[in-house]
Amino acid sequence: MDNEEIKETENTQDTPETPENSNDVSIPEDLEAIKAQLEEEKQAKASVEAALAEKDARIAELEANLDEADQNFASLNSQVSQLKEAHGQAVAKYLDAVRAANPTIPQDIIHGDTIEDIDTSLSQAISIAERVRSRLEAQAKESKVPSGAPPRGEISLEGLSPREKIAAGIQQKGTSP
């Protein structure tokens, strides 16, 4: 053996043997690192499982809330339908009442699907009726015919013979006081 080989053998005999892996790191250090990493992963797994359980609980809570909201929505839809029907009936009754309260206005002129529409058509109908009434009154005043017999005036003596004139004169005196 040469000197170098002897020195190596001596060196190996003087130092205690520690197992080494291929990365020049001792096995006990590797084991401790792996244990630490395993512990970290267990903690991470536990926190993930807790988060998943919390998420599942929240999902169940939200699903229950959704079911309740669906039931409330169905109930509200039913109530809205009933209210729409009652509103339609009330509007129809209001329309009938307005028509009955205004018999001088033709029934078909007053119309509408809402109370506002009915009120608008009523005001338009009243306006039209007033204009027609005022025009008819104006026409009636223009062509006014006196009632009863026409007023008596003096008899025209033109074109009467002298004898008819005397008879008319005697008749007038006999009727006057």
Secondary structure, DSSP 8 states (H G I E B T S, - for coil): --HHHHHHHHHHHHS----B-TTS-BHHHHHHHHHHHHHHHHHHHHHHHHHHHHHHHHHHHHHHHHHHHHHHHHHHHHHHHHHHHHHHHHHHHHHHHHHHH-TTS-GGGS--SSHHHHHHHHHHHHHHHHHHHHHHHHHHHHT---SSS--------TT--HHHHHHHHHHHHHH--
